[in-house]
């Protein structure tokens, strides 16, 4: 009986300890429940305070891998351009530089030539080109074509540091094909956006108010700082230069425009060689379209004829003033194509080279006649 009594007592002690432990755990749990919404504290070591397990990454899709490869291959060809102006401190002679704009550009060749938009370098007192390795280099404007919003600058860098952008074509683009835009929006490092060709053969207005033809419309996001950056096709070839967006707010709205590479490839060599574009013309100054409309003329009225120029040699007549003044000849067509506005005439002549001959349909005193004119270089 004594032994049984001892066992019973031992059981009672164990049961009491178990009940006490249960009460303590319950009390702790209750305390934790009462402290919800607060840190668990340094003493707590439960699963909630440990990093969660990382799920294995799924293999990249083929299209993703292809886009990554294009970016990694072409990003070293894209540069950041800083446009600075020289400012004079008031009441002193101190001169200091103030950034007045920025944009992107791309390396044209290993001689240090960089292509960008004209509006990126416009009115610059100094230019700095930042390469992909973040090194900064002084740049100088070699040539510019404001009418197409294009410019070429040059930096002095060892050839091996420069990776020229592969050049494609734009005449065979199709609406719907994939495009990639690389630039430095808002001064950020290389940024990639993707989209498609939304439309072709668009027209936009340059800083000089002249029309840029055959512009590519895209829906890839373009923001301030993207200007001058390359537009690429799915093969990583240059097909355009990102130039402007259509947006009331100034930020990307999915309507961007790029000057086509066929235009770039024609103009850039001229800018490198001559610093300007050789433009073919007939040697006349034209009256505004509004004057032609008031005069009920269905064409472009010649205001002045440059003495000794192609139009002068062809016998064309300008507008004269005074009491006996009369309107000049009205150019109604070029090679059979109607030219109802000044822009239409300029576009038609821009398709030709210096030395080529065009046939103008000219109206004078109610009589229409055809005049052959050999084009010459004009400013």
C-alpha positions, 0 to 999 in steps of 0.5 A: 500500500505504501508503494501504491501511495508513492506512485499516486503521489508521483502522478499527482506531481507530474499532472500538476507540472503539466497543468502548470506548463499548459497554463503558462503556454496558454497565458503566453499565447493569450498574451501574444494574442493580446499584442497583435499588430506589434513586433514579436520581439528579439526573443521570438524565433518562430517561422514568422521571423525567418526568410521565406523559401525562394521558389525556383525560377521558371525558364525564360521564354524564347522571346524574353531571352531574345529581347535581353540579348538585343539589349545587352548587345546594343546598349553599349552603343547608346550614349547620354548627351548633356547640353550646357549653357554658359551663364554670367553671374550678376554683378560679377565676371564669373562664368559657370555652366548650367545644364539646359537639356539632355537626350540620347544618341548612338555611336555611328562609327569608331571614329567617335561620331555620334548621331542624335536629334538636332533639338538635343544639341540646339543652342549648346555652349558645351556638350558632354557625352556619357558612354555606357561605361559612365565615362564623360567626354567633351563633344563638338557638333560636326554638322546639323540638319534642323529640317530633319532634326538630325545632328552629328557630334564627335568625341575623342575616344580610343576606337576599341571603346566604341561599339557602332550601332548596326544599321538596318533599313526602314523602307520595308517596315510593316505595321505591327512588327516589333520595335525596341527603343533604348534611351536615357529618359529623365537622365536615368541609365539605359532604359529599354521599352518595347512596342510595335510599329503603329503606322508608317509614312507619318509627317511631323513638323521640325523646329524649322517648321519644315515637314519631315516625311515618312516618319515611323509611328510607334507605341513603345514608351518615349519620355523626355531624355529618350530623344536621339536614342535608337529605334531597333527592329527585332534583329537589333538593327537601327531602323530610326531615331526616336524624335518626339511624342504626341502628348498633352502632358509631355510624358509618353502616351503611347504615340511616339515618332521616329525619323526613319533610318533611310533618311538618317543614312542619307543625311549623316554622311553629308553632315560628317563630310560637309557639316550640312545637307546639300539641298537641291532647289530652283533658286526662288523665294516663295510667298506664303500659302495664305497669299496664294489662297487669297489670290485663288491660285492653286499652286505656289507663287514665286516671290523672288527669283535669285539672279542667275539661278536655275529659275532665272535661267529658265525664264521664271518670273517673281512677284513685283511691287508698286502700282504696276506690281503683279504676282509672280509665276504660279508653280502648280506641279513638279514632274506631273505631281500637283504641289498645292502648298509650299511644303508640297513643292519642297517635298517634291524637290527634296526627292531630287539631287543637285544636277537633276532636271525637273519639269515644272508646270507653271501658270502665268497670266492664265496660261499654263506651260511646262518649264524644264529646270536643272536643280542646283544647291540652295541654302 
